[in-house]
Amino acid sequence: MSALGKVVRSGVGRRRVQSLVMALTTFAAVTSSVLSLGLLAVVQAPFDHAFSARNGAHLAVQFDGSKVTAAQAATTAHAAGVTEAAGPYPIAAALDTTIGTDCPDKDFAGHDTGPITVTTRPDPGRTSGMDQLALTRGRWPMSPGEIALPWNQYAAGCLGASVVFSSLPDKPSFKVVGFADSVTSSATGFVTADGFARLTAAGAKSDEQMLYRFAKAGTGADIAADKQAVSAAAPAGSVESAQSYLTTEQQATGNAKAYVPFLIAFAILGLFMSVLIISIVVSGAVASGIRRIGIIKSLGFTPSQVARAHTAQAMIPATLGAVLGTVFGNLLAVPILGGATKQLGAASASIPLWVSAVMPLGALLIVGVTALIPALRAGRMSAVRALVVGHAPMAGGGQAAQRLASRLPLPRAVSLGLAQPFARPARAVLVGTAVLFGVVSVTFAVGLETGFNRYLDASTSGFSVASEFVIPSADAGQWRSGDFYGPNDPRNVHLDGAGAAKVAAALAGIPGTKAAFGWGDSGATMVGAPPGGETAKVFTTAGDFSWTGMELLIGRWYSAPGEAVVGDKLASTVGIHVGDDVTVMQQNKQLTLKVVGVNFDTNQGDYTVMTDAATFTAAGLTPHIDQFNVELAANVDGAHWSASAVAALTPLNASVQPNSGGGKNIIVITMGALVATLTLMMTAIAALGVLSMVVQDTRERVHDLGIFKALGMTPKQTIAMVLTSVTLTGLIAGLIGVPLGVAVEKATLTPMGNAIGRHLPPSVSHVYTAGLLIPLLAGGIVIALLGALLPARWAARTRTATALRTE
């Protein structure tokens, strides 16, 4: 090993704490950076590639077949802004299907697969034109009795089996011969022209679909303008629904994109902390190693070698941190990405190699530049001056502050500590800045974590809020959920209007019942709901549910027949506003509802419509009441109430199910765990930055400590003096850092909500209360004290004679 290498190795070995700090800061910055940039690249690329390769449609518009002819729909291809169009194609939307009993996978035989949108295309296997379909397995239909469906967990093992259109009066059956899809889910079932005619003969309503590409379609506002242009070119009131490609993109990438805003925030915080802490550590190494610099220069080391030695002492731990951060960032990406690209058939969900190369190299470049500046200063220092300055004890400073502090009614050790930051104000500013970043990180993280918890509470506060659930069953005491077999499965048990009224009356008469309301998945679907994945559920309710705590974002709850409230994600995805009409379909019967409010509730799915059961009854549709939610009065024991309820409910074929709490959103839980991990790293880094600076300061003042001890300062007083020296700095950092942390949280939460297609309610977006902010203001003091505790104990244990020998 060369002489320079020995100097570098010796410097790293002697400054273990400083080396650890540099490694951790680089680790945190690289981890967050790799995650954020990697997620942006991974989740977006598969959709963009598939959309471009298959010439996807920006907008798929469904026209009411009773109000427009195929020729009239075709004329909209010349609407303003349209650059390419395809169609019209006959289409039948929201048709409920059930897997046939001939499915080889008996676990799924008879399962309800939910509503599908069926169309026919002249040449479904074409490799040119707009919205090229992809056949992933099997073949395209060739006879009237065949169909190709999108792949899903229910149909996966049923290739060659039948699927039954259970919502049509004649319940026609088709053989599944293949799995296929459109990149933007313009349709989810594909049949021949004769097969489509068979569906319409069996009772399916035939509409017309047009596909468009536009000159401007990059944003939701662009798509809204494009839709308006198409509507203006068509007969009034003929547009039933319009499906944007942005909706499919959000469904495919939204969950993973939700991580990006707060990861970017942590990456920026980590990057700034890296620059700051490395500046502190390297500058401290130069200041504390002045005598050593003089010695090695006397031995013949050139200024360039001295600068390289100090730079290398920073780069070695930083390189270790960058490597570990890259590995950790890739590992964390695995559960986050999960099935983010599964919908698009991506081969893998791993961070691109270029991200894993660029981010650590960029971090190391920043570290190198940061370390090089003080290292060059060390190289330019003359050997004689370094030996003289390094040997003599440093003169005290801040005497005016010391005199002022001594007049305060405080113990002398405390007043000495309070005056210490003024002796070296530049160093105090560096310590304060390190604590500031720590406070910003903690405040930001506490706000996010609280918001996540509120999101979980708000998501499960609606239909899940109940002390007990009352569920209709074929036999008293047997629980059959309306969703287990699917909303239209004949094996489900639903209450009709009269049955629901009897159960409601029985519940009201049971002692201890405070409130109750009935609800259920009606099995109806919304025309024009987002395609693919989860379908829009239409819930019918009976009774007062105001006690459940479901939150309205805008508008009011329905109070008259024909009114409905829609979920916020459905509203934002489809573009529904208060005052708009939505059309729902049950067993091929349509019902138009007026939207009077938008609510926030994710417990029953992302896309929901709620209306009163009486609205369905008046329209000739069948409301489903699958269960009642019951709120018990205060101090009422659930077991005793259930025992009393058995006698009243058993004759009505209903049973009691205790509330087991709402389900957990694994995405939100994963986010919370990731935020907690990164926050702990940032807090530890800030504290270690303080520790590094206080260690340097204490070592420089070891002679003063010896004098204080000789004059009678006890170990406890020494600890108090050192801790007090960072308390004022920590307090100021906390007062500045908390508002900054709040601002960072506000700037981050909204993009996260937008990524998952949600407008967050006030209970989630306004989390900072006085009870939360006051403890956070003390966070700066806590971080500063944590960093100064070990140096304070070292100073207290230093023997007087040892300290005085530094003279």
Secondary structure, DSSP 4 states (H G I P E B T S, - for coil): --HHHHHHHHHHHH-HHHHHHHHHHHHHHHHHHHHHHHHHHHHHHHHHHHHHHTT--SEEEEE-TTT--HHHHHGGGGSTTEEEEEEEEEEEEEEEEEE-TT-S-TTTTT-EEEEEEEE--S-TT-SSSSS--EEEEE----STTEEEE---TTTTT-TTSEEE-TTSTT--EEEEEEEEE-TT-S-SEE--HHHHHHHHHTTPPPEEEEEEEES--SSHHHHHHHHHHHHHHS-TT-EEEEEEHHHHHHHHHHHHHTTHHHHHHHHHHHHHHHHHHHHHHHHHHHHHTHHHHHHHHHTT--HHHHHHHHHHHHHHHHHHHHHHHHHHHHHHHHHHHTTTTGGGT-S-----HHHHHHHHHHHHHHHHHHHHHHHHHHHHS-HHHHHHHHHSPPPP--HHHHHHHHTSSS-HHHHHHHHHHHHSHHHHHHHHHHHHHHHHHHHHHHHHHHHHHHHHHHHTSSTT--SEEEEE-SSTT----TTTS-TT-TTS--B-HHHHHHHHHHHHTSTTEEEEEEEEE-S-EETTPPPSSSPPEEEEEES--GGG-PEEEEE----STTEEEEEHHHHHHHT--TT-EEEEEETTEEEEEEEEEEEE--TT-SSEEEEEHHHHHHTT----B-EEEEEEPTT--HHHHHHHHHHHHGGGTEEEEE---PPP-HHHHHHHHHHHHHHHHHHHHHHHHHHHHHHHHHHHTHHHHHHHHHTT--HHHHHHHHHHHHHHHHHHHHHHHHHHHHHHHHHHHHHHHHHTT----HHHH----HHHHHHHHTHHHHHHHHHHHHHHHHHHHS-HHHHHTT-
